[in-house]
């Protein structure tokens, strides 16, 4: 993996908490539909770009629910995004930060994300 791609993954990991907080805040405010859609799209697109297909798919479901008014606020989708996001960050850390975990020597594909 080249330095530009590695920098993108690093930035994605570093921005995860802010993205999740922004999404949670927008979902908590029933009048912030546009902000919630924007935050869901941010998670969806950036996740797709790092290969986190499952997280991108869950964010797409959330986006559709917001757009169609079928989202149950504070519901299971935000919890799913938070949980999947945490797993994604862990997986990216293992795959792209050799030496972080004892005995880890090489990069590996992101097939499980």
C-alpha positions in Angstrom: 0.0 0.0 0.0 1.3 3.4 -1.0 1.9 6.3 1.4 -1.2 8.2 0.2 -3.5 5.3 0.8 -1.9 4.6 4.2 -2.4 8.3 5.1 -6.1 8.1 4.1 -6.6 5.0 6.4 -4.8 6.8 9.2 -7.0 9.9 8.8 -10.1 7.7 8.6 -9.2 6.0 11.9 -8.4 9.3 13.6 -11.7 10.9 12.5 -13.9 8.0 13.4 -14.9 9.3 16.9 -15.8 12.7 15.4 -17.8 11.1 12.6 -19.8 9.0 15.1 -20.4 11.8 17.5 -21.6 14.0 14.7 -24.0 11.3 13.5 -25.3 10.7 17.1 -25.8 14.4 17.7 -27.7 14.8 14.4 -29.9 11.8 15.1 -30.7 13.1 18.6 -32.0 16.4 17.2 -35.3 15.5 15.3 -35.0 18.9 13.5 -31.6 18.1 12.0 -32.6 15.7 9.2 -30.3 17.2 6.7 -27.4 17.0 9.2 -28.2 13.4 9.9 -28.3 12.5 6.2 -25.0 14.3 5.7 -23.4 12.5 8.6 -24.7 9.1 7.4 -23.3 9.8 3.9 -19.9 10.8 5.4 -19.7 7.5 7.2 -21.0 5.5 4.2 -18.6 7.0 1.6 -15.5 7.2 3.8 -16.1 3.6 4.9 -16.5 2.4 1.4 -13.2 4.2 0.4 -11.2 2.2 3.1 -12.9 -1.1 2.1 -15.2 -1.3 5.1 -18.1 -2.7 3.1 -20.2 -3.8 6.0 -20.0 -0.4 7.8 -20.8 1.4 4.5 -23.8 -0.9 4.0 -25.2 -0.2 7.5 -24.7 3.5 7.0 -26.5 3.3 3.7 -29.5 1.6 5.5 -29.4 4.5 8.1 -29.4 7.1 5.3 -32.4 5.5 3.6 -34.3 5.3 6.9 -33.6 9.0 7.5 -34.6 10.0 4.0 -37.9 7.9 4.1 -38.8 8.9 7.7 -38.7 5.3 8.9 -35.9 5.8 11.4 -36.7 5.0 15.0 -34.6 7.7 16.8 -32.0 6.2 19.1 -32.6 2.9 17.6 -30.6 -0.1 16.7 -29.0 1.3 13.5 -26.9 3.8 15.4 -25.8 1.0 17.8 -25.0 -1.2 14.8 -22.9 1.6 13.3 -21.1 2.2 16.5 -20.3 -1.5 17.0 -19.3 -2.1 13.4 -17.3 1.1 13.4 -15.3 0.0 16.5 -14.6 -3.4 14.8 -13.6 -1.6 11.6 -11.1 0.6 13.5 -9.6 -2.4 15.3 -9.3 -4.3 12.0 -7.7 -1.3 10.2 -5.3 -0.9 13.1 -4.3 -4.5 12.9 -4.0 -4.4 9.1 -2.2 -1.1 8.6 -0.2 -0.5 11.8 2.4 -3.3 11.9 3.9 -3.6 15.3 0.9 -2.3 17.2 -0.1 -5.8 18.1 2.6 -8.1 19.4 3.9 -10.5 16.8 2.0 -8.8 13.9 4.4 -8.4 10.9 2.5 -7.9 7.7 -0.5 -6.2 6.2 -3.5 -8.3 5.4 -6.6 -7.8 3.2 -9.8 -6.2 4.6 -12.1 -9.0 3.6 -13.8 -9.3 6.9 -14.8 -5.6 7.1 
